[in-house]
Amino acid sequence: MIDNSIFLKKIKNFNTKILYLDEKIFNELSAQENSQGVIIQYQKKEGNLDSISNDIIVLDDISDPGNLGTIIRVCDATNFKDIILTKGSVDAYNDKVIRASMGSILNVNLIYLDRNFIINLLVEKKYNTFITYLDKTAVSYNKIKLQNKNAIVMGNEGRGVGNDFLEILHTKTIIPILGNAESLNVAIASSLMLYKFRELQNIF
């Protein structure tokens, strides 16, 4: 268990009830073998579709909790506030997702929707839709053209983006691979795309 006065002081800044547990009971409650000694209980945030921003990311059946947690963390870092997920994606409130997000899950708007609803939303709201796709016709991510409203769609770790999303895309884009790697992990690819968006928008 952690007995660090500075750490405990930070916890008290949450202005919430603190309960100290016997180590044996704590270990029974914790899902981790080597826990940091803190369990936080908080209310699940409900996704809000009413005020989504002009730049969004859509995750199509992301299945690995570590990948989703990392993507959430990068979205927070790049100020992509809205993450739309197909209902087949891993639960964002899985404990592994929460740990991988390093607290960023509290700073983003997560919305689970039916695939057809998402597709109709992108079309009706006139989002300029980018999909990472290994194809000879794909444009390098250095050369994509952003508009006022942009959506990047990232696909499942094994299957990629579903064909129904491909039917509404505006641009197939690819992150160049200079070595012999076959592809990039979806969390890494998402990170590169999100930072490229911000670079092209002259955010930094």
N, C-alpha and C positions, 0 to 999 in steps of 0.2 A: 504493500500500500504506500501511497505517496504521503510524505509528511513534510511538505515544503510550504513555508509561510507565504512566499510570494505567489505560488500557484493557488493556494487556498484564498488569498486575497483577490485574485482575478475571478475566481468562482463566485465570491461574494458580490462582485460587481453586477452579476446577473439579477440581483435583488429578488431572489427566490428562496424557497425553503431548502435547507441543506440537511440531509439525513446521513448520519455516520453509522456505518454497518460493521458488524463483526467480520473479520477477514474471511472466515469460513462461509458465512452467508453471502458476502460479496462475490466470492469466487463461484458460488452456485448460480448467482444471477448473471454473471459476466459471460459473454460468448467467447472471450479471449483467454488463451492460456497465460499470456504475459500481459495482463492489463496494466494500463497506466494508473489504475486506482480510482477512476471516476466514471460514473454512469449518469447520463443526463436524460431526464424525461421531458419531452416537449410535445406540444400539440402539432399534429400533422397539418401542413399547409395545403389548402385547396387551390388547385390551379385556376387561374382567371383568364378567360378568353376575351373578355370585354375590351381590354386595352393593350393587346399585344403590339410590340414595336415594329418598326420597319425592317429590322434585321433579325431574323430568327433562324434557329437550327431545328431540323426535323430528323428524328432518329427512328429508323425503320427496323423494328425487331432487334434492337441491341440486346444481347443475351448475357453478356459477361458483366457482373456487378462492378468489378474493378474498372472496366472500360467506362461504364456509365458514370461512376464516381469521378473518374479523371476528367471526363468531358464536362461534367457539371463544374468542376473546379476551374477548368480553362474558360468556360463560358463566363464565370464570375470574374476571372482575371481580365477578360477582353470586353467585359460589359455587354455580353449577350444575355439579356435578362430572361428571354422566353425560349423554353425548350419544349417542343411538341414531340410526343412519343406515340408510336402506334401501340395499341393495346396488347400486342404480343411481346412488347419489350419487358425486360426485367423490372421488378418493382423498385422504384427509386428509394423506397424506405426499407429496403433490405439492409441489414446491418453492415454488410461489406461495402455497399454503395455509399452509405453515410460516412464510413471511415475513410474511404478513398476520396470523398469530396472535401475532407478536411474542414468541414463547417460551411462550405460554400452552398450546400443544399438549402441553407436558410436564406440565401440571397438571390435565388432565382425563382422563376415562375415555371413550374413543371405541369404540363397538361397532357393527359392521356386521352387519345381520341381514336375512333374507328378510322381505319385506313381511308375509306371512301370519303369520310367527312373531311379529313386532312387534305385530300386531293382537291375536293370541291372548294375548300377554304383558300388554298393557294391560287386556284383559278379565279374565284370570285373576287378576292382581294388584290388580284393582279400582281402577285409576287413574281419577281424575276428569279426563276428557279435554277439552281446549280446542283448537279449531281456528279460526284466523283465516280469515274467509270474508266476501266481499262479498255480503251478503244483507240484505233488509229485516228479517228476523227475528233478525239477529245482535245480541247484547248489547254495549254499549259496554265497552271494556276497563276502564273505571272502575267497572263494576257487576258484574263477575264474582264468583262465590262460590267461594272455595278450600276444599278439604277437606284431610284428612290426607295424601292421596296425589294429586299433580297432575302431569299431563303436557300440555305445549303442543306441538302439531304444526304445523310450518311447512312449506310446500310449495315445489315447483319454481318457479323464477323466471318461467317462461312459462305453465305449466299449473296452478299452485297445488297444493293437496292432492288426492290421489287419492280417488275416490268410495268406495273400500273403507274408508278412514279415516273418511269422513263417516258411514258406517253405524254406527260405534261411539261417535261423539262424544257428549258430555254438553252442551256449550255451544258454539254458534257465537259468536265474538266479533269485534269490529271496532274498529280504531283510528280515531277520527274524523279526517276530513280537512276542514279548514276552508276551504281555498282550492280551486283548480281542478285540482290534481293528480289523476290517475286512480287511482294506487295508490302504495304505498311499496315501496322495495327490500326484499327479504327480510331482509337483514342489519340494516337500520334497524328494520324491523317486529319482528324478533326481539329487538333491543336494548330497544325500548320495552316489549315484553311481559315480558321477564325482569325489568326494573327495576320494572314494575308489580306483578309477583308479590311481589317483596321488599317493596315499599311496603305492599301489602295485608297482608302477614305481619308488618308493623311491625318489619322488620329494621333499618330506619334511620329 
